[in-house]
Amino acid sequence: MDCNKLVEDRTPELEMEFNSEEDAYKFYNNYAFKTDFNVCKDYLNKDKNGVTTSRRYSYCKEGVKRKYEGDVMPKRTRAPTKTGCGTKMVIVLLREIMKYRVHDLILEHNHELHIA
């Protein structure tokens, strides 16, 4: 897919291709900024030569907070920041053409986004 088309569409899709891992991150981060959520670089897999073979970008509020397991409850507790939202984009390296392709994509949120 042409990089100019990526700039016009601004919505991630399965099978999109990027020239580098950094291009994919910039694109997804720009999409996240436009739709008002934050992206974290999640897991990373590399081959023996140090080349990134796959990477997951997820929503910073992904997952749920662990329950406190100590004997004493903490004096102060913070407001929950994790929402269990599964929004993510996973890219995988295609070795034949040395480009990254969107392999897994979830764009739906399980909560309301803050509109600025």
N, C-alpha and C positions, 0 to 999 in steps of 0.2 A: 504494500500500500504506500502511496506517495505521501511524504511528510507534509506537503502543502495541503492535502486533503484532511490530514489529521488536525491541522490548525483550524480549518473551516468547520468541521463537524463538532469537535470538542466533546463528544460522547464516546467512551470506550466501547468496543465491541469485541466479541470473540474472533479469533483469527487475525486481528490487527498485527502488523509487524513493525518493529522498531529497529533502527540501526545499532542502538546500544542500550544497555541497561539504564544509563542515565537519561536517555531520551524517553524511555518508558516512564521513568519516575517523574520527570518534568511534566509529561503529558497528563499522567494521572493526578499529580499534585495540582496542576492547573484546573483540571476538571473538578477536583475536590474543593478548591478555593471558590469556584463559580457556584457550586451547589452547597457551600457552607459547611464543610466538615474537614477534619485534619487527617493526614495520612502518616502512617508509621512504616518504616522499612522493617518488615517482619523477618521471616527466616530466609536463609541464603544457602545455596548449595554450590560448591565449586568442584572442578575436576582436579586431577593431580598436578596440572600445570598452573592452577590458580585462576582459571577462567570460570566466570560465573555461568552455571548451567541452568539455574532456576532461581527465582526470587518471588517472594510474596509481599505485596503492599496491602496493608490493612488499615481499618479505621482505628484511630487511637482509643476509642471507647469499646473496642472489641473485648469479649470475655466478661467474666463476672468476678467480683472481689471474693477472695477467700474468707471463710468464716474464721473468727478468732478462736484459737484452740488452747490458749493459755489458761492457767488457773484463775487469774484475776482479769476482770474486764478493764480495758483502758479507761483512763480518766476522761479523755476527749476522743470523740470519733468524728471523722470527716464525712462530709456528704458523699454519697456514692458517685463515682465518676465512670464506672463501667456500666454499660447498658446491655451487654450481650449481643450487640449488633454484629452481624456477620459480613458486612460489606467488605469486599476484597477484590484484588486483581492479582493473578499469578501469571508470570511470564516464564517461558521456557526457551532455551537456546536451540535453534535449528542449525546443527553443525554443517549441513550441506551448503547453506547460503550465509552462515554466520550472522543471522539476525534473530531477534527475540520476538516470539509470537505470544499473544495473549492466549493462555491455555484454560484458565478458569476465571470466571467473572461473576460477581454478585454485586448488584448496584442498589438493591432494595434495603432500606433501613427499617428497623423495628421500633422506631420512635420518631418523634417530631424533630425536625431540624430547626435550629434557631435562625430566623430570618433577620438579617441586619438592615 
